[in-house]
């Protein structure tokens, strides 16, 4: 993804940007010394912990841990991808990227903006007809029957497409909008015979679909007669891809950020009715089922990691969820399943039973593994040994997709308790699902996070970034192989890679190269650690790190010698061999003592 725009251009855009001005478009910043502070837009707080450093052009919240460059801020705030964020900052910084766009054979930013403007105009056109035109009367009556009020109609810019073949085309012609651009925006279809186009949406209640920046990118149209399909969505265009869209995200994103969770629904009217009753952290997927191809999860992750999913209570819906929802677990989401009584969708339930009862369903949602266990119990005959074993395997197959090793192990313990099976036997059985090496590595990384080695490796990375001239000495005296934490090792590799290319490397340059959100967060934690920022004697601190790693290696070698000696004694080797090993052990112990006295 990052490679679509050269690294040098990304750095140029980042350096030219005014991070204070851009972030100030979203929150109120107040100067405090060299930095600016504010209440964090990504979590609820009463005391400002969100800090922006204009010199380094970085932001960091010391409350929730979010941080990065201006690009990461826009990605999080607007729910956009990295390239889109870079292009937006470039536009705000008056840097022209049209040549890059043309080289890639894609639409330029100006062309894409024109299509967005056309979609926005169409949304306003449909909305005006719904509100003020006699042709929209039947659509207004339908909305009244569904108890969608005038404020919701305005908030979601609902509209009506007249029952004619070219009403939108003619309206756009008056504004000098070419028909071929209407086709590119997904609003017109070429005639099969002859020249010209006709309107894609006719006699339909229109639901404009907005991105997180409140730009119309597509439409959903509900038939108001017997036309099929009942719901017609925009085709895939340069603006619209249904696997990458969440309906209502433009209105819900701020509440989702504050709540740190989201209600995920299936229908437009479900979302509208939820918002109408104050449940404004609800959005809908585009389509009837979640699949592994859905890219909206990546955008959703920028707002929260807690998802409460509503879906139809029929058997097909249950089976579909059981099959497809593992993707939430793979992506590290905390997923809960909420179910309504049969024959109810969220919209009808809220209208009939009220918001309080709906929220009670939300609060009583089952965690995904309880739901998974219930589905497995329905699928298999739990009265037989084989059936129970198959049910356990179904649940375990999902557990092993959890990226967090601590959560995974806690879930295994819970499954053993709830399904009445010995935990040790369950873990032995797990070997068929996953290579245990990765589990061991994750445990080691979790342990290293809190010990002296992890602290020393973090400081070493900080020194490499804050004082680039120390990098050659780090490679000569220590080497990257001394990074025992896998995340820190990956970051160190990127630092050295950039240094060898440009002879200079900054923390923001490394952030641009890494698509991994967790690695970016780890790096931001390092560069914003206050005790590191107070370091003025970088050379001396590097010597201390070198000393630490030498001592650590001596301890490791001494331990290996000890193990070798014990093994030699056990197999009955000669006394001479044992004496040689003991001598080696004592030499290493003495060397460790010397290093300790030097520190």
Buried (B, 14 or more C-beta within 10 A) or exposed (E): EBEBBEBEBBBBBBEBBBBBEBBBEBBEBEEEEEBBBBBBBBBEEEEBBBBBBBEBBBBBBBBBBBBBBBBBBBBBBBBBBBBBBBBBBBBBBEBEBEEBBEEEEEBBBEBBEBBBBBBBBBBBBBBBBBBEEEBBEBBBEBBEEBBBEEEBBEBBBBBBBBBBBBBBBEBBEEEEBEBEBBBBBBBBEEEEEEEEBBBBBBBBBBBBBBBBBEBBBBBBBBBBEEBEEEBBBBBEBBBBBBBBBBBBBBBBBBBBBBBBBBBBBBBBBBBBBBBBBEBBBBBBBBBEBBEEEBEBBBBBBBBBBEBBBBBBBEEEBBEBBBEBBBBBBBBBBBBBBBBBEEEBBBBBBBBEBEBEEBBEBBEEBBBBBBBBBBBBBEBBEBEEEEBBEBBBBBBBBBBBBBEEBEBBBEBBEBBBEEBEBEEEEBBEBBEEEBEEEEBEEBEBBBEBBEEEBBBBBBBBBBBBBBBBEBBEBBBEBBEEEBBBBBBBBBBBEBBBEBBEEBEEBBBBBBBBBBEEBEBBBBBBEBBBBEEBEEBEEBEEBBEBBBBBBBBBBBBEBBEEBBEBBEEBEEEEBEEEBEEBBBEBBEEBBEBBEEBEEEE
